[in-house]
Amino acid sequence: MSNGLVLEVCVESLDRAIAAERGGAHRIELCSDLSSGGITPSAGLMQEARRHVSIPIHVMIRPRAGDFCYSPHELEIMRTDIQNAKRLNMDGVVLGILLESNHIDIECTKMLVEFAHPLPVTFHRAFDSSENLEISLEDVIKAGAARVLTSGGRPRATDALSTLARLVQAAKGRILLMPCGGVNSRNIARIVRATLAQEIHTSVGTSRSGSTSGGNGLSRGTDTARSSLQSNIFEEKVAKLVSLLSDVSHDECVN
């Protein structure tokens, strides 16, 4: 994109990963179980996504749903998953670790950042559960992460535009600040203009997708056609977001 803006699209299936690339997404965040906020995808999904998609793929490293305070055994699982991500040629990892006090766990985050090297680390929305976002930003920087994914401590980015703008300015030159949360075609340009963020993240409205199995656990014969249609619609929505971002002038977004 000529203005340098980056659209990251969160997906939980191979079909959506392919559709996101076809729609013009610049990067994919790959996870499973988006309805819970995302957990680590299977090695098989990582492998097939890498085989079919050429744009960068950042993979979620989260061993379970729930809080972001992890036991030593869970941290070992995260290390193993990062190792798999490296082996399967992922381009980055996404993780977040908090202390029971809801402060950033600098020590454990730094340990995983160093273990992930040379893959860059995005600190995910666990950041929004922390007590003081400005202090937490400094803690994430100390831990060595490359970017922070945040909705400014609110459910949607549009609820926290002034906070996000302050965080983008505070992060300048040290770490990337990537707004997220309810980003869609109606608000994406406004969010970028208001915050001066250079990267923005969206699940294209699929983070609460439900089952289409008909309630009996068995797939119906129309599921394949329905999946194909949904992927085409998903691709169109991504393409619209990319087009809207391309219309934001460079001067408006240089911070």
C-alpha positions as CSV (number, residue, x, y, z in Angstrom):
1,M,0.0,0.0,0.0
2,S,1.5,3.3,-1.1
3,N,0.7,5.1,2.1
4,G,2.5,2.5,4.2
5,L,-0.6,1.4,6.2
6,V,-0.8,-2.2,7.1
7,L,-4.0,-4.3,7.5
8,E,-3.7,-7.4,9.7
9,V,-6.6,-9.8,9.4
10,C,-7.3,-12.4,12.1
11,V,-8.5,-15.8,10.8
12,E,-9.1,-19.3,12.3
13,S,-9.3,-21.4,9.1
14,L,-7.3,-22.1,6.0
15,D,-10.2,-20.9,3.8
16,R,-10.3,-17.6,5.6
17,A,-6.5,-17.2,5.4
18,I,-6.6,-17.7,1.6
19,A,-9.5,-15.3,1.3
20,A,-7.8,-12.7,3.4
21,E,-4.7,-12.8,1.1
22,R,-6.9,-12.6,-2.0
23,G,-8.7,-9.6,-0.5
24,G,-5.4,-7.8,-0.2
25,A,-4.6,-8.2,3.5
26,H,-1.0,-7.4,4.3
27,R,-0.6,-9.9,7.2
28,I,-2.6,-12.7,8.9
29,E,-2.9,-13.5,12.5
30,L,-3.7,-17.2,12.6
31,C,-5.5,-18.7,15.6
32,S,-8.2,-21.1,16.6
33,D,-11.4,-20.6,18.6
34,L,-11.9,-16.9,17.9
35,S,-15.0,-16.9,20.0
36,S,-12.8,-17.2,23.1
37,G,-10.4,-14.5,21.9
38,G,-8.2,-17.0,20.1
39,I,-5.9,-19.9,21.2
40,T,-2.9,-21.5,19.5
41,P,-3.8,-23.2,16.2
42,S,-2.8,-26.7,15.4
43,A,0.5,-27.5,13.7
44,G,-1.4,-28.8,10.8
45,L,-3.3,-25.5,10.3
46,M,0.0,-23.6,10.5
47,Q,1.6,-25.9,8.0
48,E,-1.2,-25.7,5.4
49,A,-1.6,-21.9,5.9
50,R,2.1,-21.5,5.1
51,R,1.8,-23.8,2.0
52,H,-1.2,-21.8,0.6
53,V,-0.5,-18.2,1.7
54,S,2.5,-16.1,0.8
55,I,1.9,-13.0,3.0
56,P,3.3,-12.9,6.5
57,I,1.6,-15.1,9.1
58,H,1.8,-14.3,12.8
59,V,0.5,-17.1,14.9
60,M,-1.3,-16.9,18.3
61,I,0.6,-18.5,21.2
62,R,-2.0,-19.0,23.9
63,P,-2.4,-22.5,25.5
64,R,-6.0,-22.0,26.7
65,A,-8.9,-19.6,27.0
66,G,-9.4,-17.6,30.2
67,D,-6.9,-15.4,32.0
68,F,-3.4,-14.6,31.0
69,C,-1.6,-15.8,34.1
70,Y,0.2,-19.0,33.2
71,S,1.7,-21.8,35.2
72,P,5.3,-23.1,34.5
73,H,3.8,-26.0,32.6
74,E,1.7,-23.7,30.5
75,L,4.8,-21.6,29.7
76,E,6.6,-24.8,28.6
77,I,3.6,-25.5,26.2
78,M,4.0,-21.9,24.9
79,R,7.7,-22.5,24.3
80,T,6.9,-25.7,22.4
81,D,4.3,-23.9,20.3
82,I,6.8,-21.1,19.5
83,Q,9.3,-23.8,18.4
84,N,6.6,-25.3,16.1
85,A,5.9,-21.8,14.7
86,K,9.6,-21.4,13.8
87,R,9.8,-24.9,12.3
88,L,6.7,-24.2,10.2
89,N,8.1,-20.9,8.9
90,M,5.7,-18.6,10.6
91,D,6.7,-14.9,10.4
92,G,5.9,-13.9,14.0
93,V,4.1,-14.9,17.2
94,V,1.4,-13.2,19.2
95,L,1.2,-13.7,23.0
96,G,0.5,-11.9,26.3
97,I,1.4,-12.7,29.9
98,L,0.1,-11.0,33.0
99,L,0.9,-11.3,36.7
100,E,-2.0,-11.9,39.1
101,S,-1.9,-8.2,39.8
102,N,-2.8,-7.6,36.1
103,H,0.5,-6.0,35.5
104,I,2.6,-7.1,32.6
105,D,4.8,-10.1,33.4
106,I,8.0,-8.6,32.1
107,E,10.2,-11.5,33.1
108,C,8.2,-14.3,31.4
109,T,7.4,-12.1,28.4
110,K,11.0,-11.3,27.9
111,M,11.9,-15.0,28.2
112,L,9.5,-15.9,25.4
113,V,10.5,-12.9,23.3
114,E,14.1,-14.1,23.4
115,F,13.1,-17.7,22.8
116,A,11.0,-16.5,19.7
117,H,13.9,-14.6,18.2
118,P,14.3,-13.9,15.3
119,L,10.5,-13.9,15.0
120,P,8.9,-10.7,16.2
121,V,6.5,-10.8,19.1
122,T,3.2,-9.0,19.2
123,F,1.8,-8.5,22.8
124,H,-1.9,-9.2,22.4
125,R,-5.0,-7.7,24.1
126,A,-4.0,-9.1,27.5
127,F,-2.5,-5.6,27.4
128,D,-6.0,-4.1,27.8
129,S,-6.6,-6.0,31.1
130,S,-3.6,-4.3,32.7
131,E,-4.2,-1.6,35.3
132,N,-2.3,1.3,33.7
133,L,-1.9,1.3,29.9
134,E,0.9,3.9,29.8
135,I,2.9,2.0,32.4
136,S,2.1,-1.3,30.7
137,L,3.3,0.1,27.4
138,E,6.7,0.8,29.0
139,D,6.7,-2.7,30.5
140,V,6.0,-4.3,27.1
141,I,8.8,-2.3,25.6
142,K,11.2,-3.5,28.3
143,A,10.2,-7.0,27.5
144,G,11.3,-6.5,23.9
145,A,8.0,-7.0,22.0
146,A,7.8,-5.5,18.5
147,R,4.2,-4.4,18.7
148,V,1.1,-4.1,20.9
149,L,-2.4,-5.0,19.9
150,T,-4.9,-2.9,21.9
151,S,-8.4,-1.4,21.9
152,G,-7.2,1.2,24.4
153,G,-8.7,-0.7,27.4
154,R,-12.2,-0.6,26.0
155,P,-14.3,-3.1,24.0
156,R,-13.9,-1.2,20.7
157,A,-11.2,1.0,19.3
158,T,-13.8,3.7,18.6
159,D,-14.5,3.9,22.3
160,A,-10.9,4.9,23.1
161,L,-9.6,7.0,20.2
162,S,-8.0,9.6,22.4
163,T,-6.3,6.9,24.5
164,L,-5.1,5.1,21.4
165,A,-3.7,8.3,20.0
166,R,-1.8,8.9,23.2
167,L,-0.4,5.4,23.2
168,V,0.6,5.7,19.5
169,Q,2.5,8.9,20.3
170,A,4.1,7.4,23.4
171,A,5.2,4.3,21.4
172,K,6.7,6.3,18.6
173,G,10.0,5.0,17.4
174,R,10.2,2.3,20.1
175,I,7.3,-0.2,19.4
176,L,4.3,-0.4,17.0
177,L,0.9,0.3,18.4
178,M,-1.9,-1.6,16.5
179,P,-5.5,-0.6,17.2
180,C,-8.1,-3.3,17.2
181,G,-11.6,-4.0,18.4
182,G,-14.7,-3.6,16.3
183,V,-12.8,-2.4,13.3
184,N,-15.0,-2.4,10.2
185,S,-15.6,-0.6,6.9
186,R,-17.6,2.1,8.7
187,N,-14.9,3.2,11.1
188,I,-11.5,2.0,9.8
189,A,-10.5,5.3,8.2
190,R,-11.7,7.3,11.2
191,I,-9.6,5.2,13.6
192,V,-6.5,5.5,11.5
193,R,-6.9,9.3,11.1
194,A,-7.7,9.8,14.8
195,T,-4.8,7.7,16.2
196,L,-2.2,8.1,13.4
197,A,-1.5,4.3,13.7
198,Q,0.4,2.7,10.9
199,E,-1.0,-0.8,11.4
200,I,-4.6,-1.9,12.2
201,H,-6.1,-5.2,13.1
202,T,-9.5,-6.7,12.4
203,S,-11.3,-10.1,12.5
204,V,-13.7,-8.7,9.9
205,G,-16.7,-9.4,12.2
206,T,-16.0,-13.1,12.6
207,S,-14.8,-13.2,16.2
208,R,-18.2,-14.5,17.4
209,S,-19.0,-16.9,14.6
210,G,-21.3,-19.8,15.5
211,S,-21.7,-23.4,14.5
212,T,-23.4,-24.3,11.2
213,S,-23.8,-28.0,12.0
214,G,-27.5,-27.8,12.6
215,G,-27.2,-28.7,16.3
216,N,-26.6,-32.5,15.9
217,G,-22.8,-32.4,15.5
218,L,-23.0,-33.7,11.9
219,S,-22.2,-31.6,8.9
220,R,-24.8,-31.1,6.3
221,G,-24.3,-31.5,2.6
222,T,-24.6,-27.8,2.0
223,D,-21.7,-26.9,4.3
224,T,-19.1,-26.9,1.6
225,A,-21.1,-24.6,-0.6
226,R,-21.9,-22.4,2.4
227,S,-18.2,-22.2,3.4
228,S,-17.2,-21.2,-0.2
229,L,-19.8,-18.5,-0.2
230,Q,-18.7,-17.2,3.2
231,S,-15.1,-17.1,2.1
232,N,-16.1,-15.1,-1.0
233,I,-17.9,-12.6,1.2
234,F,-15.0,-12.5,3.6
235,E,-12.6,-11.8,0.8
236,E,-14.9,-8.9,-0.4
237,K,-15.0,-7.4,3.1
238,V,-11.2,-7.5,3.4
239,A,-10.9,-6.0,-0.1
240,K,-13.2,-3.1,1.0
241,L,-11.1,-2.5,4.1
242,V,-7.9,-2.4,2.0
243,S,-9.5,0.0,-0.4
244,L,-10.6,2.3,2.4
245,L,-7.1,2.3,3.9
246,S,-5.6,3.1,0.6
247,D,-7.7,6.2,0.4
248,V,-6.3,7.6,3.6
249,S,-3.7,10.2,2.6
250,H,-0.1,9.6,3.6
251,D,0.1,13.1,5.2
252,E,-2.8,12.2,7.6
253,C,-1.0,9.1,8.9
254,V,2.6,10.1,9.3
255,N,3.4,10.3,13.0
